[in-house]
Amino acid sequence: MDERFAAPHSGIMETFESLVRAEFSPKNTYLNTASSGLLPARTVAALHEAVAIRAAGRPLDPLFDDVELARAAFARLAAVPVTRVAAGPSVASQTALIAASLPAGAEVLTVEEDFTSVINPFFARGDLKVRAVPLERLAESVRPGTALVAVSAAQSADGRVADLPALREAARAHGARTYVDVSQAAGWLPFTADAYDFTTTTTFKWLLGAHGAAFLVVPEDFGGLSPLQPSWVAAEEPWASCYGPVAELAHSARRFDVSPALFAYTAVRHSLALIEELGVAAVQAHDLALADRFRTGLAGLGHTPLPAAGSPIVAVPGLGVRRGELSRADIEVADRAGSLRASFHLYNTPADVDRLLDVLAG
């Protein structure tokens, strides 16, 4: 048995390995999923077909179907009804929708140095009280009068995973709503979106999609949100709403949709199918095993990564300057705030980890 792909049990490992081998053949040592994931072969083929449809002048119905199939697949991943999932272009646009729903003077609790798309729309409003605290103090910092807590499930810069159960309990105790970005978690970390008021994610990282597609999960009653950019796709009957004012918004979260980037949704539809076939739990076990292998190897080299237990993202202070050297050696990582950030996903292997360690060792 080739040990390059790891999963919890032998039978699962065989299935996991065969699926991954069929979908990925990177030409380098790619350890930068936290920036952008690799496209599976099935997704590349689907994109070629989508482009061919456009080039040949054929009807676009299959591409619009992909939007709904992708929405349904993400709903299954998030364990919520599909009627609660809105489709948009980016996390920033979804955050702007949440920010616009708050009254002037409302307090928003955020995390220091969280990813900009998760927090900046709240700051940009100018009339909200935005308070930023260290990630470790997030739950204890919720207080009476806090209207909303906004946080990434896993931090982009260093991989730290938020204590979401503690946050949920603190928010419930003080009547605050929760807004969780799972862009650095969905695909490797099992989660239930119903545990929070609002959940967002982009799809081009751990979900292995293309840029231009994001999902927002809202409560059944929409949580006080009002559409900011309602176009014909936000109508209950879209194709009957192409001209003039929309007479009736969609009865579901689709009322928050904006016109979709069709190729992006074709991509994520097929990539989500692979994630479903592999199983998030198996992906998590594989990813974390590789991250732990890297942390162990770093210790042997005298390097101490930033603490981020239970995360496939590993950041090593002071080594960011070596990104260029690593790239020239066909190893792709990221430099984030001076730290070398390596992120391990389903297409990576123990050999990838060892190669990175070898180059770092000189």
C-alpha positions as CSV (number, residue, x, y, z in Angstrom):
1,M,0.0,0.0,0.0
2,D,1.4,3.4,-1.0
3,E,1.5,5.4,2.2
4,R,1.5,8.8,0.4
5,F,-2.2,9.3,1.1
6,A,-3.4,8.8,4.6
7,A,-6.9,8.2,5.9
8,P,-8.1,6.5,9.2
9,H,-8.7,2.9,8.1
10,S,-7.3,0.7,5.3
11,G,-10.5,0.4,3.3
12,I,-11.2,4.1,3.6
13,M,-7.5,4.8,2.7
14,E,-7.8,2.8,-0.6
15,T,-10.9,4.7,-1.6
16,F,-9.4,8.0,-0.5
17,E,-6.2,7.3,-2.3
18,S,-7.8,6.2,-5.6
19,L,-10.1,9.2,-5.7
20,V,-7.3,11.7,-5.0
21,R,-5.0,10.0,-7.5
22,A,-7.7,10.2,-10.2
23,E,-8.3,13.9,-9.6
24,F,-4.9,15.5,-9.0
25,S,-1.4,15.5,-10.5
26,P,0.3,18.7,-9.3
27,K,3.6,19.5,-11.1
28,N,5.1,21.0,-8.0
29,T,5.0,20.7,-4.2
30,Y,1.9,22.8,-3.6
31,L,1.3,23.7,0.0
32,N,-0.7,26.9,-0.3
33,T,-4.4,25.8,-0.2
34,A,-5.1,28.6,2.3
35,S,-4.5,31.0,-0.6
36,S,-6.1,28.9,-3.4
37,G,-6.9,25.2,-3.7
38,L,-6.1,23.1,-6.7
39,L,-8.8,22.2,-9.2
40,P,-9.8,18.5,-9.5
41,A,-9.7,17.0,-13.0
42,R,-13.4,16.6,-13.0
43,T,-13.8,20.3,-12.4
44,V,-11.3,21.2,-15.1
45,A,-13.2,19.0,-17.6
46,A,-16.5,20.7,-16.5
47,L,-15.1,24.1,-17.0
48,H,-13.8,23.2,-20.5
49,E,-17.4,22.0,-21.3
50,A,-18.9,25.2,-19.9
51,V,-16.5,27.3,-22.0
52,A,-17.4,25.2,-25.1
53,I,-21.1,25.9,-24.4
54,R,-20.4,29.6,-24.4
55,A,-18.2,29.5,-27.5
56,A,-20.7,27.4,-29.5
57,G,-23.6,29.7,-28.7
58,R,-25.5,26.8,-27.0
59,P,-28.2,27.5,-24.4
60,L,-26.8,28.4,-20.9
61,D,-29.4,26.3,-19.0
62,P,-26.9,23.7,-17.9
63,L,-24.7,26.5,-16.3
64,F,-27.6,28.0,-14.5
65,D,-28.5,24.5,-13.3
66,D,-25.0,24.2,-11.9
67,V,-25.7,27.2,-9.6
68,E,-28.6,25.4,-8.0
69,L,-26.7,22.1,-7.8
70,A,-23.8,23.8,-6.2
71,R,-26.1,25.5,-3.7
72,A,-27.7,22.2,-2.8
73,A,-24.3,20.5,-2.4
74,F,-23.1,23.3,0.0
75,A,-26.4,23.0,1.9
76,R,-25.6,19.3,2.5
77,L,-22.1,20.2,3.6
78,A,-23.4,22.8,6.0
79,A,-26.2,20.6,7.2
80,V,-29.0,23.1,6.5
81,P,-32.0,23.3,4.2
82,V,-31.1,24.6,0.7
83,T,-33.7,27.4,1.2
84,R,-31.3,29.0,3.7
85,V,-28.3,29.3,1.3
86,A,-27.7,32.5,-0.8
87,A,-25.1,32.6,-3.6
88,G,-22.9,35.6,-4.1
89,P,-19.5,36.6,-5.5
90,S,-17.3,37.0,-2.4
91,V,-17.2,37.0,1.4
92,A,-16.8,40.8,1.4
93,S,-20.1,41.2,-0.4
94,Q,-21.8,38.9,2.1
95,T,-20.3,40.7,5.0
96,A,-21.6,44.0,3.6
97,L,-25.1,42.5,3.6
98,I,-24.8,41.7,7.3
99,A,-23.2,45.1,8.1
100,A,-26.1,47.0,6.3
101,S,-28.6,45.2,8.5
102,L,-27.3,46.7,11.7
103,P,-28.7,49.9,13.2
104,A,-26.4,52.9,13.7
105,G,-24.4,52.6,16.9
106,A,-24.6,48.8,17.1
107,E,-21.6,47.1,18.7
108,V,-19.8,44.5,16.5
109,L,-17.2,42.3,18.2
110,T,-14.4,41.1,16.0
111,V,-11.0,39.5,16.3
112,E,-7.7,41.4,16.0
113,E,-6.1,40.9,12.6
114,D,-8.9,38.7,11.3
115,F,-9.1,38.5,7.5
116,T,-10.2,41.9,6.1
117,S,-13.2,40.6,4.2
118,V,-14.8,39.4,7.4
119,I,-14.5,42.7,9.3
120,N,-13.8,45.7,7.0
121,P,-17.4,46.3,5.9
122,F,-18.3,46.9,9.6
123,F,-15.5,49.4,9.9
124,A,-16.5,51.0,6.6
125,R,-20.0,51.8,7.8
126,G,-18.5,54.5,10.1
127,D,-21.5,54.5,12.4
128,L,-21.0,51.1,14.1
129,K,-19.0,50.5,17.3
130,V,-16.5,47.9,16.2
131,R,-14.4,46.3,19.0
132,A,-11.5,44.0,18.2
133,V,-10.1,41.5,20.8
134,P,-7.6,38.7,20.7
135,L,-9.0,35.4,19.3
136,E,-8.5,33.6,22.7
137,R,-10.6,36.3,24.5
138,L,-13.5,36.4,22.0
139,A,-16.1,34.4,23.9
140,E,-15.4,36.2,27.2
141,S,-15.5,39.6,25.5
142,V,-19.2,39.2,24.5
143,R,-21.2,41.5,26.7
144,P,-24.6,43.0,27.1
145,G,-25.2,45.3,24.2
146,T,-23.1,43.3,21.8
147,A,-25.2,43.1,18.6
148,L,-23.0,40.8,16.5
149,V,-19.9,38.8,16.8
150,A,-17.9,38.3,13.5
151,V,-15.1,35.8,13.3
152,S,-13.3,33.4,11.0
153,A,-13.6,29.8,12.0
154,A,-9.9,29.4,11.3
155,Q,-7.5,32.3,11.0
156,S,-6.0,32.9,7.6
157,A,-2.7,34.2,8.9
158,D,-1.8,31.3,11.2
159,G,-4.5,28.7,11.2
160,R,-5.8,29.2,14.8
161,V,-9.2,27.6,15.1
162,A,-11.8,29.7,17.0
163,D,-13.6,28.1,20.1
164,L,-16.9,28.3,18.3
165,P,-19.0,26.3,20.9
166,A,-17.8,28.8,23.6
167,L,-18.7,31.7,21.4
168,R,-22.1,30.3,20.6
169,E,-22.9,30.0,24.3
170,A,-21.6,33.5,25.2
171,A,-23.5,35.0,22.3
172,R,-26.7,33.2,23.3
173,A,-26.3,34.4,26.9
174,H,-26.1,38.0,25.9
175,G,-28.5,38.0,23.0
176,A,-25.8,38.6,20.4
177,R,-25.9,37.2,16.9
178,T,-23.0,35.3,15.3
179,Y,-21.4,35.7,11.9
180,V,-18.8,33.0,11.1
181,D,-16.6,32.8,8.0
182,V,-15.7,29.2,7.3
183,S,-13.5,30.0,4.2
184,Q,-10.5,28.5,5.9
185,A,-12.4,25.6,7.4
186,A,-15.2,24.4,5.0
187,G,-13.8,21.3,3.2
188,W,-11.7,20.0,6.0
189,L,-13.5,20.9,9.3
190,P,-17.0,19.4,9.8
191,F,-19.4,22.1,10.8
192,T,-23.1,22.7,11.1
193,A,-24.1,26.2,10.0
194,D,-27.3,26.0,12.0
195,A,-25.3,26.6,15.1
196,Y,-24.7,30.2,14.1
197,D,-26.9,33.0,12.8
198,F,-25.0,33.7,9.7
199,T,-22.3,31.6,8.0
200,T,-20.3,32.6,4.9
201,T,-17.5,31.0,2.8
202,T,-15.7,31.5,-0.4
203,T,-15.2,28.4,-2.4
204,F,-11.7,28.7,-4.1
205,K,-9.7,27.5,-1.1
206,W,-10.4,24.2,0.7
207,L,-13.6,23.6,-1.4
208,L,-11.4,23.5,-4.5
209,G,-13.5,25.8,-6.6
210,A,-12.8,28.8,-8.8
211,H,-12.8,32.5,-7.8
212,G,-16.1,34.2,-8.0
213,A,-18.5,32.0,-5.9
214,A,-19.4,32.3,-2.3
215,F,-22.2,31.1,-0.1
216,L,-24.1,32.7,2.8
217,V,-26.3,30.8,5.2
218,V,-29.1,32.8,6.8
219,P,-31.8,32.0,9.4
220,E,-35.2,30.8,8.2
221,D,-36.6,34.3,8.9
222,F,-33.6,35.9,7.1
223,G,-32.3,37.4,10.4
224,G,-33.4,41.0,9.6
225,L,-31.5,41.1,6.3
226,S,-32.7,43.1,3.3
227,P,-31.4,42.5,-0.2
228,L,-28.8,45.2,-1.2
229,Q,-28.5,44.3,-4.9
230,P,-31.7,42.5,-5.8
231,S,-31.7,41.7,-9.5
232,W,-33.8,39.4,-11.6
233,V,-32.1,36.3,-10.1
234,A,-33.4,37.3,-6.6
235,A,-37.0,37.1,-7.8
236,E,-39.3,34.2,-7.0
237,E,-39.8,33.7,-10.7
238,P,-36.4,34.9,-12.2
239,W,-37.1,34.4,-15.9
240,A,-40.4,36.2,-15.5
241,S,-38.7,39.2,-13.8
242,C,-36.1,40.4,-16.3
243,Y,-37.8,43.7,-17.0
244,G,-39.0,46.4,-14.6
245,P,-39.2,46.2,-10.9
246,V,-39.2,42.7,-9.3
247,A,-42.7,42.0,-8.2
248,E,-41.9,39.3,-5.8
249,L,-38.6,38.4,-4.2
250,A,-37.7,34.8,-3.7
251,H,-39.3,33.2,-0.7
252,S,-35.9,31.6,0.1
253,A,-32.4,32.9,0.8
254,R,-32.1,33.2,-3.0
255,R,-33.6,36.7,-2.5
256,F,-30.0,37.7,-1.5
257,D,-28.4,36.3,-4.7
258,V,-26.6,38.5,-7.2
259,S,-26.1,37.5,-10.8
260,P,-23.8,34.5,-10.6
261,A,-20.4,34.0,-12.2
262,L,-21.6,30.9,-14.0
263,F,-18.2,29.3,-14.6
264,A,-17.4,29.7,-10.9
265,Y,-20.5,27.8,-9.9
266,T,-19.9,25.1,-12.5
267,A,-16.5,24.6,-10.9
268,V,-17.7,24.5,-7.3
269,R,-20.5,22.1,-8.1
270,H,-18.1,19.5,-9.3
271,S,-15.5,20.1,-6.6
272,L,-18.1,19.8,-3.9
273,A,-19.1,16.5,-5.4
274,L,-15.5,15.2,-4.8
275,I,-15.5,16.5,-1.2
276,E,-18.8,14.7,-0.6
277,E,-17.3,11.5,-2.0
278,L,-14.2,11.7,0.1
279,G,-16.0,12.7,3.3
280,V,-14.9,15.8,5.3
281,A,-13.9,13.6,8.2
282,A,-11.4,11.7,6.1
283,V,-10.1,14.9,4.6
284,Q,-9.6,16.3,8.1
285,A,-7.7,13.3,9.3
286,H,-5.5,13.4,6.3
287,D,-4.8,17.1,6.4
288,L,-4.1,17.2,10.2
289,A,-1.7,14.2,10.0
290,L,0.4,16.1,7.5
291,A,0.3,19.3,9.5
292,D,1.4,17.4,12.6
293,R,4.2,15.8,10.6
294,F,5.4,19.2,9.6
295,R,5.3,20.6,13.2
296,T,7.3,17.6,14.4
297,G,9.9,18.1,11.7
298,L,10.1,21.8,12.5
299,A,11.0,21.0,16.1
300,G,13.9,18.9,14.9
301,L,15.1,21.9,12.9
302,G,14.9,24.2,15.9
303,H,11.8,26.2,14.7
304,T,8.6,26.8,16.6
305,P,5.4,27.4,14.7
306,L,2.7,29.6,16.0
307,P,0.3,27.7,18.1
308,A,-2.7,26.4,16.1
309,A,-3.7,23.0,17.4
310,G,-6.1,21.0,15.2
311,S,-5.4,23.0,12.1
312,P,-3.9,22.1,8.7
313,I,-2.4,25.6,8.5
314,V,1.1,26.0,10.0
315,A,2.8,29.4,10.3
316,V,6.4,29.7,11.2
317,P,7.6,33.1,12.4
318,G,10.7,34.5,10.7
319,L,10.7,32.1,7.8
320,G,8.5,34.1,5.4
321,V,11.6,35.5,3.7
322,R,12.3,32.1,2.3
323,R,9.2,31.9,0.2
324,G,11.1,33.0,-2.9
325,E,13.8,30.4,-2.4
326,L,11.1,27.7,-1.9
327,S,9.2,28.7,-5.0
328,R,12.4,28.4,-7.0
329,A,12.6,24.9,-5.6
330,D,9.0,24.2,-6.9
331,I,7.6,24.4,-3.4
332,E,4.7,26.8,-3.1
333,V,3.9,28.3,0.3
334,A,2.8,31.8,1.5
335,D,4.5,34.6,3.4
336,R,2.0,36.1,5.8
337,A,3.2,38.9,8.2
338,G,6.8,37.5,8.0
339,S,5.7,33.9,8.8
340,L,6.1,31.1,6.4
341,R,2.6,29.6,6.0
342,A,2.2,26.1,4.8
343,S,-1.3,24.6,4.4
344,F,-1.9,20.9,3.8
345,H,-4.9,19.5,1.9
346,L,-6.1,16.2,0.4
347,Y,-3.7,16.2,-2.6
348,N,-0.6,16.6,-0.4
349,T,1.5,13.7,0.9
350,P,4.1,12.9,3.6
351,A,6.7,13.2,0.8
352,D,5.6,16.8,0.3
353,V,6.1,17.6,4.0
354,D,9.5,16.0,4.0
355,R,10.6,17.9,0.9
356,L,9.7,21.2,2.5
357,L,11.6,20.2,5.6
358,D,14.6,19.2,3.6
359,V,14.8,22.5,1.8
360,L,14.3,24.5,5.0
361,A,17.2,22.4,6.6
362,G,19.4,23.6,3.7
